[in-house]
Amino acid sequence: MDPTEVTLNGAELKEIQEKRAPKPRWQSALSFAMSKRGVPYVYGGASSSGYDCSGLMLRAYESVGIELPRTAAQQYSAFGKKIAWDDLKAGDLVFFSGLGHVGMISKPGYMVHAPHTGDVVKEEKLSAWRRTAFVGAVRPDARGVKVAEDLAKLRKAKPPVMFTATL
């Protein structure tokens, strides 16, 4: 047998392919957010010296090439498709309290978020109170944000000038 030859069975080949496969973007964004646990809440913060809720989500998804708007309300509005409470998956952004707060689902029944002044970024169980304050959720993807931004620009743009011909 040639020493440069390698024989693999199907399971070994699958394991190698899985290790080489890129992680889904939401998984990398979640890893980013989870790595920030313990960082203080700072109103308007979007850096390692401190995050507010939407700043944490902004940076987490930015780290995987998905640009989000700055505020929780804008982040929610950037996606047309909304996710119901019963359909939440890891990586989904969840919005509460009249769109005043956002977190990211970390695993079933839990989210990572920057809660409020005096606290730190942490993972927290989704309580019954959170269920009552739930507004909705979105599943970020680059295309969704781009489409929403294009539509917003179109709505804000002035109508084109129409020339009138007179004879």
N, CA and C of each residue as an Amber inpcrd file, in Angstrom:
protein
   501
   0.8460000  -1.1920000   0.0000000   0.0000000   0.0000000   0.0000000
   0.8880000   1.2510000   0.0000000   0.5220000   2.1960000  -0.8120000
   1.2460000   3.4600000  -0.9320000   1.0460000   4.2690000   0.3620000
   2.1210000   4.7410000   1.0270000   1.9820000   5.4800000   2.2830000
   1.2740000   6.8290000   2.1280000   1.1350000   7.3260000   0.8970000
   0.4340000   8.6000000   0.6990000  -1.0600000   8.3920000   0.4950000
  -1.4880000   7.1400000   0.3770000  -2.9090000   6.8560000   0.2070000
  -3.5950000   6.8380000   1.5670000  -4.7890000   7.3420000   1.5790000
  -5.5990000   7.3230000   2.7920000  -6.9460000   6.7240000   2.4320000
  -7.3990000   5.8080000   3.2530000  -8.7050000   5.2020000   3.0320000
  -9.6280000   5.6520000   4.1520000 -10.7620000   6.1810000   3.7680000
 -11.7380000   6.6560000   4.7380000 -13.0510000   5.9170000   4.5370000
 -13.7520000   5.6990000   5.6390000 -15.1110000   5.1810000   5.4820000
 -16.0620000   6.3720000   5.4100000 -17.3240000   6.1200000   5.1600000
 -18.3130000   7.1960000   4.9900000 -18.4340000   8.0960000   6.1990000
 -18.4260000   7.5140000   7.4010000 -18.5640000   8.3050000   8.6270000
 -17.3640000   9.2310000   8.8170000 -16.1680000   8.7430000   8.5180000
 -14.9640000   9.5690000   8.6580000 -14.9800000  10.7190000   7.6580000
 -15.3890000  10.4270000   6.4430000 -15.4640000  11.4690000   5.4210000
 -16.4860000  12.5300000   5.8100000 -17.6410000  12.0970000   6.3160000
 -18.6780000  13.0380000   6.7350000 -18.1600000  13.9360000   7.8630000
 -17.4380000  13.3670000   8.8110000 -16.8900000  14.1420000   9.9270000
 -15.9220000  15.2100000   9.4230000 -15.0760000  14.8590000   8.4790000
 -14.1340000  15.8190000   7.9010000 -14.8920000  16.9280000   7.1750000
 -15.9150000  16.5680000   6.4090000 -16.7040000  17.5630000   5.6760000
 -17.4140000  18.5110000   6.6370000 -17.9560000  17.9780000   7.7280000
 -18.6550000  18.8180000   8.6990000 -17.7050000  19.8000000   9.3760000
 -16.4890000  19.3460000   9.6680000 -15.5020000  20.2350000  10.2910000
 -15.0860000  21.3490000   9.3440000 -15.0300000  21.0580000   8.0520000
 -14.6140000  22.0560000   7.0590000 -15.7480000  22.9950000   6.6490000
 -16.9870000  22.5690000   6.8710000 -18.1320000  23.3860000   6.4540000
 -18.1770000  24.6760000   7.2620000 -18.4820000  25.7820000   6.6140000
 -18.5710000  27.0380000   7.3570000 -19.7610000  27.0040000   8.3170000
 -19.5910000  27.6740000   9.4610000 -20.6910000  27.7660000  10.4180000
 -21.7640000  28.6800000   9.8310000 -23.0340000  28.3870000  10.1470000
 -24.0780000  29.3280000   9.7240000 -23.8070000  30.7050000  10.3450000
 -24.2100000  31.7520000   9.6610000 -23.9420000  33.1050000  10.1490000
 -24.5430000  33.3430000  11.5310000 -25.7730000  32.8490000  11.7510000
 -26.4050000  33.0800000  13.0540000 -25.5670000  32.4630000  14.1690000
 -24.9330000  31.3290000  13.8920000 -24.1350000  30.6410000  14.9160000
 -22.9090000  31.4780000  15.2910000 -22.2770000  32.0720000  14.2990000
 -21.1290000  32.9390000  14.5690000 -21.5640000  34.2230000  15.2720000
 -22.7130000  34.7790000  14.8830000 -23.2330000  35.9760000  15.5450000
 -23.5520000  35.6570000  17.0080000 -24.1270000  34.5000000  17.2530000
 -24.4410000  34.0840000  18.6210000 -23.1520000  33.9050000  19.4300000
 -22.1430000  33.3100000  18.8380000 -20.8560000  33.1480000  19.5300000
 -20.2870000  34.5080000  19.9230000 -20.4000000  35.4870000  19.0190000
 -19.9320000  36.8390000  19.3160000 -20.6770000  37.3920000  20.5280000
 -22.0140000  37.3300000  20.5000000 -22.8240000  37.8860000  21.5950000
 -22.5160000  37.1760000  22.9170000 -22.3960000  35.8550000  22.8740000
 -22.1160000  35.1020000  24.0990000 -20.7270000  35.4430000  24.6490000
 -19.7930000  35.7680000  23.7650000 -18.4350000  36.1090000  24.2180000
 -18.4100000  37.4490000  24.9490000 -19.4680000  38.2320000  24.8280000
 -19.5320000  39.5460000  25.4700000 -20.2100000  39.4960000  26.8390000
 -20.5920000  38.2920000  27.2970000 -21.1940000  38.1860000  28.6320000
 -20.2430000  38.7790000  29.6680000 -20.8170000  39.5600000  30.5630000
 -20.0140000  40.2210000  31.5960000 -19.6170000  41.6420000  31.2540000
 -19.7550000  42.0330000  29.9690000 -19.4450000  43.4150000  29.5660000
 -20.5860000  44.2990000  30.0720000 -20.2660000  45.4620000  30.6390000
 -21.3260000  46.3100000  31.2060000 -22.3070000  46.8540000  30.1660000
 -23.5400000  47.0640000  30.6260000 -24.5370000  47.7710000  29.8300000
 -24.1440000  49.2470000  29.8090000 -24.1200000  49.8350000  28.6270000
 -23.8920000  51.2690000  28.4770000 -24.9290000  51.7780000  27.4900000
 -25.7340000  52.7440000  27.9290000 -26.7590000  53.3000000  27.0440000
 -26.0910000  53.8460000  25.7840000 -26.5550000  53.4110000  24.6120000
 -25.9840000  53.8550000  23.3450000 -24.6850000  53.1500000  22.9940000
 -24.2560000  52.1990000  23.8270000 -22.9760000  51.5330000  23.6260000
 -23.0170000  50.4630000  22.5490000 -21.9410000  50.3780000  21.7980000
 -21.8190000  49.3670000  20.7430000 -20.3600000  48.9440000  20.5940000
 -19.6680000  48.8080000  21.7500000 -18.2520000  48.4020000  21.7090000
 -17.9590000  47.5400000  22.9330000 -16.7750000  46.9680000  22.9490000
 -16.3850000  46.0950000  24.0590000 -16.3070000  46.8140000  25.4030000
 -16.3280000  48.1410000  25.3980000 -16.3520000  48.8610000  26.6790000
 -17.7670000  48.9380000  27.2390000 -18.7620000  48.6070000  26.4270000
 -20.1500000  48.5610000  26.8930000 -21.1340000  48.5150000  25.7370000
 -22.2290000  47.8030000  25.9630000 -23.2690000  47.6410000  24.9410000
 -24.6290000  47.9750000  25.5220000 -25.4950000  48.5290000  24.6750000
 -26.9130000  48.5120000  25.0030000 -27.4890000  47.3440000  24.2030000
 -28.7800000  47.0830000  24.3330000 -29.3480000  45.8780000  23.7240000
 -29.1850000  45.8480000  22.2060000 -29.5350000  46.9330000  21.5500000
 -29.4560000  46.9360000  20.0850000 -28.0190000  47.0510000  19.5900000
 -27.1570000  47.7000000  20.3660000 -25.7450000  47.7880000  19.9970000
 -25.0720000  46.4200000  20.0000000 -25.4660000  45.5670000  20.9470000
 -24.9290000  44.2100000  21.0010000 -25.3620000  43.4140000  19.7680000
 -26.6380000  43.5280000  19.3940000 -27.1370000  42.8020000  18.2230000
 -26.4980000  43.3330000  16.9430000 -26.3610000  44.6520000  16.8720000
 -25.7210000  45.2960000  15.7250000 -24.3210000  44.7290000  15.5020000
 -23.5160000  44.7050000  16.5540000 -22.1370000  44.2310000  16.4380000
 -22.0620000  42.7200000  16.2170000 -22.9530000  41.9570000  16.8430000
 -22.9360000  40.5010000  16.6730000 -23.1680000  40.1330000  15.2130000
 -24.1860000  40.7310000  14.6010000 -24.4640000  40.4030000  13.1960000
 -23.4910000  41.0920000  12.2460000 -22.9880000  42.2530000  12.6190000
 -21.9630000  42.9150000  11.8060000 -20.7160000  42.0260000  11.7090000
 -20.4230000  41.2930000  12.7760000 -19.2380000  40.4280000  12.7870000
 -19.3210000  39.3030000  11.7610000 -20.5240000  39.0480000  11.2430000
 -20.6960000  38.0000000  10.2220000 -21.1380000  38.5970000   8.8850000
 -20.9810000  39.9050000   8.7440000 -21.2650000  40.5430000   7.4640000
 -22.7110000  40.9220000   7.2250000 -23.5280000  40.9210000   8.2680000
 -24.9250000  41.3350000   8.1250000 -25.0910000  42.6570000   8.8520000
 -25.4220000  43.6960000   8.0880000 -25.5800000  45.0250000   8.6660000
 -27.0080000  45.2040000   9.1540000 -27.1340000  45.6180000  10.4060000
 -28.4400000  45.9170000  10.9960000 -28.5370000  47.4070000  11.2580000
 -29.7350000  47.9410000  11.2780000 -29.8970000  49.3310000  11.7060000
 -29.5220000  49.4640000  13.1890000 -29.4720000  50.6730000  13.7130000
 -28.9570000  50.9220000  15.0650000 -29.9310000  50.5860000  16.1920000
 -31.1850000  50.9660000  16.0930000 -32.0900000  50.8080000  17.2440000
 -32.9140000  49.5280000  17.1400000 -33.4520000  49.1100000  18.2870000
 -34.2770000  47.9000000  18.3300000 -35.4700000  48.0190000  17.3830000
 -36.1530000  49.1410000  17.4050000 -37.3230000  49.3260000  16.5350000
 -36.9250000  49.2470000  15.0610000 -35.8060000  49.8530000  14.7100000
 -35.3360000  49.8010000  13.3160000 -34.9250000  48.3800000  12.9330000
 -34.3030000  47.6580000  13.8630000 -33.8990000  46.2830000  13.5930000
 -35.1200000  45.4070000  13.3280000 -36.1720000  45.6010000  14.0990000
 -37.4080000  44.8340000  13.9090000 -38.0330000  45.1630000  12.5510000
 -38.0360000  46.4330000  12.2120000 -38.6660000  46.8750000  10.9620000
 -37.8590000  46.5090000   9.7190000 -36.5910000  46.1440000   9.8890000
 -35.7310000  45.8470000   8.7430000 -36.0800000  44.5270000   8.0670000
 -36.9540000  43.7430000   8.6680000 -37.3120000  42.4370000   8.1180000
 -38.8130000  42.3200000   7.9560000 -39.2360000  41.9040000   6.7740000
 -40.6650000  41.7410000   6.5240000 -41.2320000  40.5070000   7.1970000
 -40.4590000  39.4340000   7.2360000 -40.9540000  38.1820000   7.8190000
 -40.7290000  38.1970000   9.3290000 -41.8070000  38.0060000  10.0750000
 -41.7400000  37.9750000  11.5270000 -41.8610000  36.5250000  12.0060000
 -41.2380000  36.2290000  13.1350000 -41.2040000  34.8900000  13.6970000
 -42.0650000  34.8630000  14.9550000 -42.9210000  33.8580000  15.0740000
 -43.8020000  33.7130000  16.2380000 -43.0330000  33.1290000  17.4220000
 -43.5310000  33.3720000  18.6210000 -42.9280000  32.8800000  19.8640000
 -42.6590000  31.3760000  19.7920000 -43.6100000  30.6190000  19.3020000
 -43.4870000  29.1540000  19.2620000 -42.5100000  28.6540000  18.1980000
 -42.0390000  29.5380000  17.3220000 -41.1290000  29.1430000  16.2450000
 -39.7120000  29.6930000  16.4240000 -39.3940000  30.1900000  17.6100000
 -38.0850000  30.7950000  17.8480000 -36.9630000  29.7640000  17.7530000
 -35.8460000  30.2030000  17.1410000 -34.6490000  29.3730000  17.0110000
 -33.4360000  30.1970000  17.4320000 -32.3630000  29.4910000  17.7690000
 -31.1200000  30.1800000  18.1340000 -30.7180000  31.1370000  17.0100000
 -30.2900000  32.3310000  17.3990000 -29.8900000  33.3540000  16.4380000
 -30.9860000  34.3500000  16.1150000 -32.2430000  34.0000000  16.4090000
 -33.3500000  34.9270000  16.1540000 -33.2420000  36.1270000  17.0960000
 -33.6060000  37.2980000  16.5980000 -33.6910000  38.4880000  17.4320000
 -35.1130000  38.5750000  17.9650000 -35.2440000  38.7430000  19.2770000
 -36.5520000  38.8170000  19.9270000 -36.7420000  40.2090000  20.5010000
 -37.9390000  40.7540000  20.3160000 -38.2210000  42.1410000  20.6790000
 -39.3320000  42.1900000  21.7260000 -39.1590000  43.1270000  22.6680000
 -40.0620000  43.2310000  23.8050000 -40.4340000  44.6810000  24.0760000
 -41.4300000  44.8480000  24.9010000 -41.7960000  46.1470000  25.4760000
 -41.9460000  47.2470000  24.4380000 -42.8600000  47.0500000  23.5020000
 -43.1080000  48.0750000  22.4920000 -41.8980000  48.3700000  21.6300000
 -41.0850000  47.3750000  21.3600000 -39.8430000  47.4780000  20.5700000
 -38.7610000  48.2780000  21.2870000 -38.8530000  48.3590000  22.6200000
 -37.8460000  49.0690000  23.3880000 -36.6800000  48.2010000  23.8220000
 -36.7590000  46.8930000  23.5630000 -35.6770000  45.9930000  23.9800000
 -35.5430000  44.8480000  22.9870000 -34.2850000  44.4050000  22.7810000
 -34.0090000  43.2910000  21.8740000 -32.9710000  42.3650000  22.5070000
 -33.1340000  41.0840000  22.2540000 -32.1680000  40.0740000  22.6690000
 -32.0310000  39.0590000  21.5400000 -31.1440000  38.0750000  21.7240000
 -30.9380000  37.0310000  20.7230000 -31.1500000  35.6690000  21.3870000
 -31.9570000  34.8380000  20.7510000 -32.1730000  33.4950000  21.2760000
 -30.8400000  32.7510000  21.2570000 -30.4780000  32.1770000  22.4060000
 -29.2060000  31.4580000  22.5140000 -29.4120000  29.9440000  22.4710000
 -30.5180000  29.4940000  23.0060000 -30.9200000  28.0830000  22.9890000
 -32.3940000  28.0780000  23.3730000 -33.0900000  26.9770000  23.1910000
 -34.5270000  26.9860000  23.5110000 -34.8030000  27.5080000  24.9280000
 -35.6340000  28.5590000  24.9800000 -36.0410000  29.1270000  26.2560000
 -35.0800000  30.1270000  26.8670000 -34.0180000  30.5120000  26.1520000
 -33.0180000  31.4460000  26.6830000 -32.6330000  32.4870000  25.6370000
 -32.1890000  33.6490000  26.1430000 -31.6660000  34.6750000  25.2470000
 -30.4380000  35.3070000  25.8720000 -29.5940000  35.8800000  25.0190000
 -28.4650000  36.6920000  25.4570000 -28.8380000  38.1310000  25.1240000
 -28.5600000  39.0410000  26.0780000 -28.9370000  40.4380000  25.8670000
 -28.1810000  41.3440000  26.8300000 -28.2710000  42.6350000  26.5690000
 -27.7440000  43.6680000  27.4610000 -28.9750000  44.2890000  28.1230000
 -29.2660000  43.9130000  29.3790000 -30.5590000  44.2510000  29.9810000
 -30.8310000  45.7320000  30.2540000 -30.0070000  46.3770000  31.0620000
 -30.2950000  47.7590000  31.4580000 -29.1070000  48.3280000  32.2190000
 -29.1490000  49.6230000  32.4700000 -28.0970000  50.3000000  33.2200000
 -27.8790000  49.5910000  34.5540000 -26.6190000  49.3960000  34.9110000
 -26.2740000  48.7450000  36.1690000 -26.1310000  47.2370000  36.0380000
 -26.3850000  46.7100000  34.8610000 -26.2840000  45.2720000  34.6350000
 -25.2080000  45.0070000  33.5850000 -25.0540000  43.7490000  33.2000000
 -24.0530000  43.3410000  32.2100000 -24.7140000  42.4630000  31.1550000
 -24.0340000  42.2880000  30.0350000 -24.5050000  41.3610000  29.0090000
 -24.5660000  39.9740000  29.6490000 -25.6950000  39.2950000  29.4670000
 -25.8460000  37.9750000  30.0820000 -26.8630000  37.1280000  29.3270000
 -26.8070000  35.8440000  29.6110000 -27.8070000  34.9130000  29.0920000
 -28.8600000  34.7570000  30.1790000 -30.1170000  34.7590000  29.7510000
 -31.2120000  34.7440000  30.7190000 -32.3450000  33.8620000  30.2030000
 -33.0120000  33.1940000  31.1240000 -34.1640000  32.3740000  30.7680000
 -35.3220000  33.2860000  30.3600000 -36.0450000  32.8960000  29.3330000
 -37.2180000  33.6610000  28.9100000 -38.3530000  33.3760000  29.9010000
 -38.6860000  34.3500000  30.6840000 -39.6840000  34.2040000  31.7430000
 -41.1010000  34.3920000  31.2070000 -42.0660000  34.1180000  32.0620000
 -43.4720000  34.3530000  31.7150000 -43.6940000  35.8430000  31.4460000
 -42.9900000  36.6950000  32.1990000 -43.1160000  38.1350000  31.9750000
 -42.6230000  38.5000000  30.5760000 -41.5160000  37.9010000  30.1570000
 -41.0090000  38.1750000  28.8100000 -42.0490000  37.7830000  27.7710000
 -42.7320000  36.6870000  27.9940000 -43.7650000  36.2360000  27.0480000
 -44.8540000  37.2960000  26.9010000 -45.2530000  37.8940000  28.0140000
 -46.3130000  38.9100000  27.9460000 -45.8180000  40.2040000  27.2910000
 -44.5090000  40.4850000  27.4020000 -43.9380000  41.7090000  26.8130000
 -43.4710000  41.4940000  25.3750000 -43.5620000  40.2610000  24.8710000
 -43.0650000  39.9060000  23.5320000 -43.8480000  40.6400000  22.4430000
 -43.1180000  41.2910000  21.5460000 -43.7150000  41.9920000  20.4050000
 -43.6060000  41.1340000  19.1540000 -42.4350000  40.5160000  18.9800000
 -42.2040000  39.7070000  17.7930000 -40.7320000  39.3620000  17.6770000
 -40.3920000  38.6470000  16.6100000 -39.0060000  38.2370000  16.3900000
 -38.7150000  38.2410000  14.9010000 -37.4300000  38.3040000  14.5800000
 -36.9800000  38.2250000  13.1890000 -35.7860000  37.2780000  13.1260000
 -35.5570000  36.7490000  11.9460000 -34.4130000  35.8690000  11.6940000
 -33.5090000  36.6100000  10.7100000 -32.4490000  37.2670000  11.2110000
 -31.6160000  38.1050000  10.3410000 -30.9490000  37.3610000   9.1920000
 -30.9850000  37.9980000   8.0500000 -30.2450000  37.5420000   6.8790000
 -29.8840000  38.7790000   6.0720000 -28.7860000  38.6950000   5.3790000
 -28.2810000  39.8620000   4.6440000 -29.2910000  40.3740000   3.6340000
 -29.9610000  39.4840000   2.9340000 -30.9140000  39.8920000   1.9070000
 -32.0960000  40.6450000   2.5220000 -32.5880000  40.1760000   3.6750000
 -33.7220000  40.8240000   4.3290000 -33.4320000  42.2570000   4.6950000
 -32.2680000  42.5170000   5.2450000 -31.9040000  43.8820000   5.6250000
 -31.7460000  44.7430000   4.3870000 -31.1020000  44.2350000   3.3640000
 -30.8890000  45.0070000   2.1310000 -32.2230000  45.4050000   1.5130000
 -33.1480000  44.4620000   1.4160000 -34.4530000  44.7570000   0.8260000
 -35.1770000  45.8240000   1.6460000 -35.1590000  45.6880000   2.9660000
 -35.8400000  46.6610000   3.8250000 -35.2180000  48.0470000   3.6970000
 -33.8880000  48.1130000   3.6330000 -33.2210000  49.4070000   3.4920000
 -33.5430000  50.0490000   2.1450000 -33.5560000  49.2440000   1.0800000
 -33.8850000  49.7690000  -0.2450000 -35.3090000  50.3190000  -0.2730000
 -36.2300000  49.5880000   0.3510000 -37.6220000  50.0570000   0.3970000
 -37.7330000  51.3480000   1.2070000 -37.0250000  51.4300000   2.3180000
 -37.0600000  52.6380000   3.1440000 -36.5210000  53.8330000   2.3620000
 -35.4290000  53.6550000   1.6260000 -34.8660000  54.7370000   0.8170000
 -35.8490000  55.1660000  -0.2660000 -36.4980000  54.1930000  -0.8790000
 -37.4650000  54.4860000  -1.9280000 -38.6350000  55.2970000  -1.3750000
 -39.1000000  54.9300000  -0.1810000 -40.2190000  55.6510000   0.4350000
 -39.8470000  57.0880000   0.7790000 -38.5880000  57.3150000   1.1880000
 -38.1330000  58.6440000   1.5900000 -37.7860000  59.5330000   0.3950000
 -37.4740000  58.9090000  -0.7310000 -37.0390000  59.6680000  -1.9090000
 -38.1880000  60.5130000  -2.4680000 -37.8090000  61.6400000  -3.0210000
 -38.8030000  62.4850000  -3.6790000 -39.2280000  61.8060000  -4.9670000
 -40.4810000  61.9970000  -5.3590000 -40.9110000  61.4060000  -6.6210000
 -40.1220000  62.0080000  -7.7830000 -39.9280000  61.2440000  -8.8170000
 -39.1740000  61.7760000  -9.9650000 -39.9240000  62.9290000 -10.6280000
 -39.1710000  63.8340000 -11.1970000 -39.7590000  64.9550000 -11.9280000
 -40.3070000  64.4270000 -13.2490000 -41.5300000  64.7570000 -13.5060000
 -42.1600000  64.3170000 -14.7640000 -42.3150000  65.5370000 -15.6690000
 -41.7790000  65.4440000 -16.8410000 -41.8710000  66.5500000 -17.7830000
 -43.1980000  66.4950000 -18.5170000 -43.7280000  67.6620000 -18.7580000
 -44.9950000  67.7490000 -19.4740000 -44.7370000  68.4740000 -20.8020000
 -45.2180000  67.9040000 -21.8430000 -45.0510000  68.5340000 -23.1560000
 -46.3420000  69.2710000 -23.4900000 -46.1880000  70.4870000 -23.9580000
 -47.3520000  71.2330000 -24.4220000 -47.1480000  71.5460000 -25.9030000
 -48.2320000  71.4870000 -26.6230000 -48.1570000  71.7300000 -28.0530000
 -48.7170000  73.0810000 -28.3920000
